[in-house]
Amino acid sequence: MEEICPLYYETIKYHPARMVAPPGGHRHFAMAIVGKVKYLGWNNRKTRPQLKRQMPDGSVLAGHHAETHVLYKVPKHKRKYIKLFVMRVTKSGKITMSKPCSHCVESLLTEGISEKNIWYTNHQGEWQCLQDT
Ligand SMILES: [Zn+2]
């Protein structure tokens, strides 16, 4: 796992975001790597107009997923160079499925990020590439 991604479990184990209850009960982390610079994002309740979306039940959500949280931390002109890694950690600390939702994938592709540079952890806690799914 470390070979593909520097988002080691150790990096996030004691992250402050893990100490507060995440939306949906699970904590997602996303790391964007641009050259040698690393950016970290996580799911949270901060809103952004671009993220406003209507859910199937009619409610409107505008909270950040980890992927979009980290996306907007990266300067716009550098976003197309992002290599993105998304990980979900359960309350007990298990790494599990963290495939980006369709809303996030759309935002990522719109910013010019390539599917082959988007990685997420699967149910086994192994890295999987979005391009291969
Ligand atoms: Zn999402």
Boltz pocket constraint, residues with backbone or C-beta under 6 A from the ligand:
constraints:
  - pocket:
      binder: B
      contacts: [[A, 65], [A, 67], [A, 100], [A, 101], [A, 102], [A, 103], [A, 104], [A, 105]]
      max_distance: 6.0
